[in-house]
C-alpha cells in the first residue's frame, strides 16, 4: 500500500469508529422514556399544523432547484479566481507574475462568457415566471 494514503485511511477509520462509538454509547447509557409530547415533531417551537406529508406547490421546488443550479454554477468561479494569473498570461509565470506585454484577455474573457450565459439563464427563468410565488 502506498504510504501517502495512510493518513487518510487512519482519519476515515477514526471517524467511522467515533461515529459507531457515539451511537453505541448513547443507546447503552440513555433510557428511553416515551411521552406524547416528546414524540411530536418539533417545528421551531410552533405546534405542528396539518400533516407531515402535505403537498407543496411546484413553484417551491422550482425555486429550490434554480437556487441550487445558480449556486453551484457560481462555485465554478473559485477555481477560475485561483488560476486567473495563469489563464491571462500567454507564457509561463515568472516569480508568480506575468512578464510585461504577455497578458491576454483569455482569463477574463472566459469568465465574462460564463457570466453572460448565467445572465441569459437568469433572465429566461425570470421571464418565464419561475421565481414568482403567487
N, C-alpha and C positions, 0 to 999 in steps of 0.2 A: 504494500500500500504506500502511496506517496505521502511523505511527511507533511506536505502543505495542507492536506485535508484533515489532519489530526485535530487541530484546534476547533475546526468547525464541527467535526463529529463529536468531540467532547462537549461542546456547547449544546448541540442538539440532544445529546444523551442527558446532560444535566437538566435541560428544560423539560424533557419528557418525564424524567424521574421526579422532578419537582412537582409537575402537574399531577402525576399519579399520587404522590405522597400527600399533597394538599387535599385531594378528593377523598382519599382513604382515611386520612386523619379526621376530616370533618364528619364523615359518616360514622366513625368509631366514637368520637368524643361527644358529639351533639345528640341529644334525644329529640325525636320529632314529637311535637305537641300540636296536632292539628286543631284548628278552630275555624269557624266560618269566616271570621274577619281576616284571618291570616291567609286563607285560601282564595280570597278575592283578588283579582288583578289590580295592581297599583297603577293609577293614572295621574301622577303628579298631584296627589292629594285631593283630586276631584272624584266623587263617586262615579263608578263606571255607568255610562249611558248606552243602552242598546246592546246589540250582540257583538261579539268579537269578530264575527265573520260578516260584518257589514260591507256592503258593496260601495266602492268608491267610483267616482267619475273617471272616465278615460282621460280627461284633461289633467287630473292629478298625476297619472302615470306618464303622460306625455311631457309634462314639465319636469318631472323627476328624471326621465331618460335624457331630455335635452340638456339638463344641468350636468349630468354625468358626462355626456358626449363633449360639451364645450369645456368642461373642467379637465377632462383627460387630454383634449387637444391642446390646451394651454400648458400642460405639463411638458409637452414637447419643446417648449421654449427654453427649458432649463439646460438640456444638452447643447442647444444652439448657443446659448449665452456662454457656456463654458468654452466652446470651440470657436467663438466668434473671431478671435485673432487669426487662427489658422485658416478659417474659411475666407477671410478677407485679405489674405496675403498670397500673392502669386508665386512666391518662393517660400522656402522654409524660414521659420522664425530664427532670428539671431538674438540670443540672450533674452528671449521672451518678447521681443519687439519685431515688428515688420520693418525691413530696410526701407529707406526713403525712396519714394517713387514706385514701390512694389505693391501698393494697396490696390484692391479691386472692389467692385460693387457686389461681388457674388454673395458674400456672407449676409449683407444687409438685404440684398435683392431677394434671396430665397425666403427670408423671414417676411418680407413685405408681401410676396406672393402667397405665403401661408396665411398671413393676416387678412389679405383680400378675400381669399377663399372662405375663411371663417366669417368675415363680414357679410359676404353674399349669403352664406348659410343662415346666419342670424337674421338678416333682412327677409329671406324667404320664409323662415319659420314665423317671424313676426307678422308678415303679410298674410300668411295662412291662418293666423289667429290661434296658433297653438299655445301662446303664452297668456291668453285671456282666461280668467277663472269663471266668468258667467256663462 
